[in-house]
Amino acid sequence: MATTVDGDASIPQRRRLVTAVPGPRSRQLEQRRSSAVASGVSSMLPLYVAQASGAVLVDVDGNSLIDLGSGIAVVGVGHAAPRVVEAVETQVRAFTHTCFMVTPYESYVAVCEELNSLTPGSHAKRSALFNSGAEAVENAVKIARHATGRQAVVVFDHAYHGRTNLTMALTAKNMPYKDRFGPFAPEIYRAPMSYPFRDPELMNGEAAAERAIAMIESQVGALNVACVLVEPIQGEGGFVVPAPGFLASLASWCTAHGALFVADEIQTGFARTGDWFACEHEGVVPDLITTAKGIAGGLPLAGVTGRAEIMDSVHAGGLGGTYGGNPVACAAALGSIATMRELDLPGAARRIGAVVGERLAKLKVSSPLVGDSRGRGAMQAIELVRPGTREPDAGAARAVADRCHAEGVVVLTCGTYGNVIRLLPPLVISDGLLAEGLDVLAGAVESHGS
């Protein structure tokens, strides 16, 4: 397993509880929050972080928690990764902003060069930088429509692509993401996803793709499709891993009909699944790929990377934004990518996946609550159901997560039905810390099921 890289050597990589979670100072801050922060902004675990390093969070009460969420797959290189911290400090002293559209700077170019080199495919590529995953997806759709002269965008059941107006339309789940926020952007069409646990009759990826393609051709029309947008492994939708062949069949259909295949790798990218990008697992080469989250070690940065002729089809001034590719975030990204290379974090993710996958598979056998265990690399999950059925049990997922949190392990829930526990540990987590976190999770599942 990868060795933990501490950003602050004063933070031991261990779990240690000195108060209840959340503790008294966190509860005080939560009272202040209720008077200052809009209630629509929620937090899964209302403890307030004072420091973080490697795979450990330290809250304002002095509790040290094992972080198996990485800020939703953001700090794959670990909290306060040394190269990221050093790069940010150096850049802040030089300048914090000029706007690349006014006076450019080298780090923006360097990040684009890295994206062009690292993303799948040997073809000529271009990249553009933005602030968030939603911005990246929205700009990918803009580029696809501009390049093809078509309007229709195909997305999938259980998909999550963001919270802006367009990306809400692309997202499948109503509550909490879409409810009463419409009307939404038009020309969005939803196709059935390959979801092996809930579609056991379609365990063949090609057959699942044929079902989706039949819907596209009959309800949208192939010549109207600008792009097919898909997460190689769905994130918020429940860590749904499509059956082998599903993605490749969709990509082949796009090529044959002049539509663009767009991979949303915002949660799966940057070593998370054991490859630099999840599409590589099946040798799928997207026309466009969106990135964010793990790219910059915790700073806000996102990108769209694609075939040069597609990216360059947009007129000058058609892409951009005041803060897109901010120099501090670009410096952080270069430090983060250097860390991934130096520590072989794709390899670390594969090793984490072997450990976590085996443990979750055993939990599936031992606990009737666990209907499915799935994932790839350091992106793993269990889906909780009412014993003896495939009926989702969101209450059990919430209770298991709460028990983990109370015992000092941060896990996340997700899924269309709210019944999935997902694990996204920092890729620098130590063997011992990972094993301890899994012990707590297993205990929480077994306790709830007894």
N, C-alpha and C positions, 0 to 999 in steps of 0.2 A: 504494500500500500504506500501511497505517497506520504512523505514526511510533512507534518504540519509546518507551515512557514508563518511565524508570528510577526505581525506588524508592530507589536508592542510586547517586548519580552517580559513585562511586568504582569501580563495576563496569562496565568497558567492554563494549559489546555486540559481542563477538567470540569466536571459538573460539581457544583457546590451550592447548596441552598442554606441560607441563613435566616430567611423569613418565609412565610407563605408566599405563593406566587398568584397574583401580584402582591407586593409588600406594601407597607404603609406609605412610603414616599410615592410609589407609583399610584396608589389610590388617591393621594392628595393631588397629584398632577392630573389624574383623570377628572377630578372635580373642576380644576381650572379649565381643562379642555372643554368640558360641557358648556362652559360660559363663553368660550372663544372660538371653537371650531365647529363648522357646520356639521349637523348630525348625519348628513348623507355620506360623510367620510368616515368609514368604520375601520376598526382594528380587530383582528382576530384574537389577539392576546394583549390586553391592556397593561403590559408592563413597559416601563420607559427605560430605554437603553442609555447607559452612560459611556460605555466603551465596548469595543469588539475587536477581536483578533483571531485569525485562523478560522476555527470552527466554533468559537465560543462567544456568547453575548454576556456582558455584565450589566446588570440593571442598576438603577439608582439606589436600590436597597442592598447592593453588594452580592446579589445572587448571580451565580455563573451557570448559564444554560448551554446545552449542546444545541447547535443550530443545524437542523436537518432541512431547512427551507431556503437558505442562501438569499433571503430577500426576494423570493420567487425567482430563483435561478440566476440571480444577478452576480453575486460574489463567488463565482466558481473558483477564482484564484485565492479565495479566503478574504476575510475582513482585514482591512488595513495591510494589504499585501505590500511588502517593502518596495518593489519596483514601481508600483502604482503611486504610493505615497511620495517617493522621491521625485517621480516625474511630475506630479501635481505641484509639489512645493517649488520645484525649479521653474515651472511654467507660470505659476502665480506671481513669482518675483519678476518675471520678464514682462508679461502683459496678460490680462484676463479676457480681453475681447477687442476685436476690431470689426467684426462681421466679414466673413469670407467673401461676401458679395460686394464689399467695398474695397478693402485692402486684404488680400489673401495672405496665407502663411503656410510654411512647409508642412506642419504636422497634419493638416487636413489632407494634403496630397499624399503623405506617407501612410495615413490610415486607409485611404482609397487604394493605394498600391497593395497594402496587405490584404484588403478584402478581395481585390482582383486576383491575387495570387492564391489565397486560401480557399475560396469558394469552389465548388465542383465545376469541372470542365476546363479544357485547355484552350478554348476559344478566346479571342480578344474581348476584354470586358471594360466597363466603366462603372464608377460608383458615384453616389451622391449621399451626403450625410444630413441627418435630421436629429431631432431631440428624443423621440419616443417611438416605441413599437407601432403605435397607432398611426403616427405620422409616416412611418416607413411604409406601412400597408397602404395608406391612402395615396401616397405618391406612387407606389407600384401600380395601383389601379389607374391613376392618371397617365402614367407612362404607357401602360398596356393599351388603354383606349386611344391615346394619341398615335401610337405606333401602328395599330391595326385598323384604325378608323371604325372600330366597332364599339358597342356600348355594353353588352351583356357581360355580367361577371357571375361565374358559378362558384358557389361555396358549398359547405357540407353540414349535415346534421352534427350537432355537438361542437361546432367550431367556435372559437373565440379569436377575434382579431382586434378588439379595442373598444373605446368608449366615445370616440367622436361620432358625429352624425353618420358619416359613411360607414365607419367601422362598426357602429352599433347595428346597422343594417346587415353587415356581413356576419356578425355574431349571432349564434343560434339562440342562446338562452335568454329568456325574457327577464326573470327576476334574478339578480338585482340590476342587470345591465341595461335593459331596454324599457322596463315598465313605465308607461306614461310619458316617455321622452320623444315619441314620434310627432309628426310623420318622418319617415326615414327616406334616405336616398333611394331613387328608383333603379330599375334594371339590375336587381340582385336576385339570383335564382339559387335555390337550395337543393342539393342532391343528397341521396343517402350515402352515408359513410360506411366504410368497412369497420365493423365493431365485432370482432370474433366472439366475445363473451355473450353479446346480446343478439348476434346473428349466427348461431352455430351451424345453420344450414348453408352459410356462405363463408366457409373457412378458406375457400380458394379465392385469392386476391383478384385473379382475372375475372372470375364470375361476379364478384362484388363490383368490380369496375364496369363490367357490362351492364349491370343493373343501373348504375349511375349514368353511364353514357346513353342508355336507352331513354332515360328521363330527359337528359340534356337535348338530345336530338328531337324528341317528340314535343317537348314543352318550350324549348328555347330556339332551337335551330342552330346547327353547327356554324353556319356562316354569320351568325349574329354574335358569337362568343368572342369577346376580347381576351378573356383569360379565365383559366381555372385556377383558383386560389385554394391551397390546402396546407395544413400543418402536417409534416411528415409523421409526427406523433402528436396527437392533440393534447394540449396542456390543460387549460381550465375545463375543457369538456370531459376530463376524466382520465388523462394519460392513456388514451385509446391508441393502441398500436395496430395499424391496419394489417390485414393479412398480406403475406409476401406476394408481390406482383400487382397489387392495387395501384401503387404510385406509378410504377413503370407503365402500366396499361393506360393510365390517364395521360401521362406524358406523351406516349406514342400517339394517342388520339389527338392531342393538341397539335403535334407536329403535322399530322396528316390533314388537319382541317384549318391550319393557319391561325389557331388560337395560341396564346402564350401560356406556358405552364409556370405558375408562380408558387414558390415554396416559402411559406411563412416559417422561418427558422428562428423566430424571436426567442422562444423558450428552449428549443432544442439545439441551438447553435453554440459554437465555441467550446467544443470538447465535451459537452454535457452527456452525449449519448455514447461516447467511446470513439467517435470519429470527430473531425473538426465540425462537420455538419451531418445531420441525420440522413439526408438524401444519399450520402455516400454509401450507406449500408447496402443499398440495392443498386448502386451504380446509376442512380437517376441524376440527370444534369438539368437543372431548371433553366428557363429562359431569364427569369428574374428571381432574386432571392432577397428576402427582407431579414434584417438582423437588428438586434438591440440587446437588452438585458445583459448577458455575460460579456459583452464586448469591452466594457471600460471599467471593470472592477468596482462598480458602484456609482459611477458618474453617469449622467444622462446623455446617451449618444445612441444613434440608430443609423442604419444605412440601407440603401437599395443598391444592389449590384446586379448587373445583367450584361447580356450580349451587347457589344459596342454599338452595333447598328441600331439596336432597339433604344438603348439609353440616349444615343446621340440624335435620335429622331426628334426629340423635343427641342423647340426653339429656345434660343438664349433668353434667360430670364424666366423660363417656364417652371423651373425648379428652384427651391431655396427656402430661406427663412432667416430671420435675424440671428437666432442663436444656433442654427443648424451647424454641426461640426465645430462647436465652441473650442477654442484652443486648449483650455484646461481639460476638457473631456477627451480631446484627441490625444493629449499627452498621456492621460490615464489609459486610454486604449492601447497605445504603443507599449506602455509598461505592462499592461495585462497580457497582451499577446506574447511579449517576450517571456513572461512568467510561464505561460502555457507551453511554450517551446522548451524552455530550460528545464522544467519539471516533468515534461511529457505528460501533460494533464489528460490528453485523450487516453493514454495508457492507464493513468490513474482511474479514470472513469470506468474503463473496462474492468479493472480489478474491483472497484467498488460495486459495480453491477453484478459481478460474480458472487460476492459476499452477500449483498442485500437480496439479490434474486433468489439465492438458495434459502436464505432465512425466511423470506416471505412465502416461498413455495411450501416450506414446512408448516408455516402458520396456516396456510390454506388447508392443509391436510388435517391439522390438529383442531382448528376452530370452525364450527359450522357457520359462524358469522362471515367468514371470508369466502365470498363466491368466486373471486378471481384474484390472481396476482399477476402483474405484468410490468413491462417496462424494458428499457435498454440503457445500459451504462448506468450513470448516476442519476437516472430519471426513472424511478420505480414507484409502484403503487399497489394497494390492495383495495378491492371493491367490496363493500360490506352489504350483506343482504339478510333478509329474514331467513333463518335456518331452513334448509330444505327447499328453498325457492330461489328465483332470480329477482325477487321483489326488492327494490332498493331500500336500504335502511339508513336514512340520513341521520336519524337520532342516534344510532349507534356510532356513526362516524364522528358526530359532534362530541359524544361522551368519551370516546377513545382519545380524541384530540385533547379534550379538556384534561383528562387524566395525565396524558403525557406532559402537557404544559405545567400542571401542578407539580410534577416530579422533575421539572427542569429540562425537558426536551421539547424543542420547537418542531412541530410537524404542521402540515397544511392540509386542508380539505379542498376538494374540487369535485367536478362532475356535474353533468346536466341534472342529476338527481340529488346532488349534494352528499353522496354516499361513498366517496373515494378519499382515502388517506394517501397523500403523495409525499414522496421523499426526494429532496433535491439538495443533498449535502454539499458543502464546499468540497471541491476536488482535492484539497490539501488535507482533508480530515485524516487523523491517525487511525490505525487499526483499532486501538483500544477505545477511543472515543466513539467510533462508529459502532462497535460491538455493544458498548454500554447503551447507546441510544436505541439500538434495536432491541436490547433486553427490556428497556422501559416500554417500548411500543408493544412487544409481545405480551408483556405483563398486563398492559392496559386492555388489549384485545381479549386475553384469556379471562381477565377479571370481569369484563362486561358480559362475556358469553356464559359465565358460570351461574 
